[in-house]
Amino acid sequence: MIKKSKNRSNSSNTIIINKKARYEYFISGEIEAGLELEGWEVKSLRKGKVNITESYVFMNNNEAFVSGIRITPLNQTCTHVLLNPTRIRKLLLNRYELDSLLVSLSREGMSSVTLSLYWVRSWVKIKIGIAKGKKLHDKRNDLKERDWTRDKARIMKISLS
C-alpha cells in the first residue's frame, strides 16, 4: 500500500518577528513560553493579523502576563462575542521558568520584551527576551557594524568573481 504524501506548504513557522526589539535593547537571554489564546485569536494569527512591536512581559502574583500584543479580529468572527484585540494574555511557563524570569527582571535596568511569535506543531509559542535598553551611541554602532558587514560581503563577492 502506497502512502500519500501530505501537502505541506514550504512557509516558515514564524508568525511575526519584533525587529525593533533587537535595535532598541541588548538581549541577554531568551525564554520560550506558551500563550493562552481564544479561538478567534488563533484564526487571526493564521492569517497573520498581529502586531507585537509595543508588547512587554510583566509579573503579577507569581504569574507572567504579556501586554501590548494586538491581534486584529477577522471579519468572519462571531458578532455576539465581545472581542478585545489588546487584552492581557497569560504566559504558560513552569515554576522554574517563572522563577528565573522573576530573578532576571528584579535586576536594575532589566526588562522583558517580546521577540517573536511562531508555531510549534499546532501550538503558538512566544519568545521572550530579557533585555536592557540601548543608548543612542550603541544604536549608531550597531548600524555601522551592520553596514560594514554588508560592504565586506560585497567586496568579497566582487573579489571572488
Helices and strands as residue ranges (DSSP letters): E 14-17, H 19-24, E 25-35, H 39-47, E 50-51, E 56-60, E 63-67, E 70-71, E 89-92, H 95-106, E 110-120, E 123-133, H 136-160
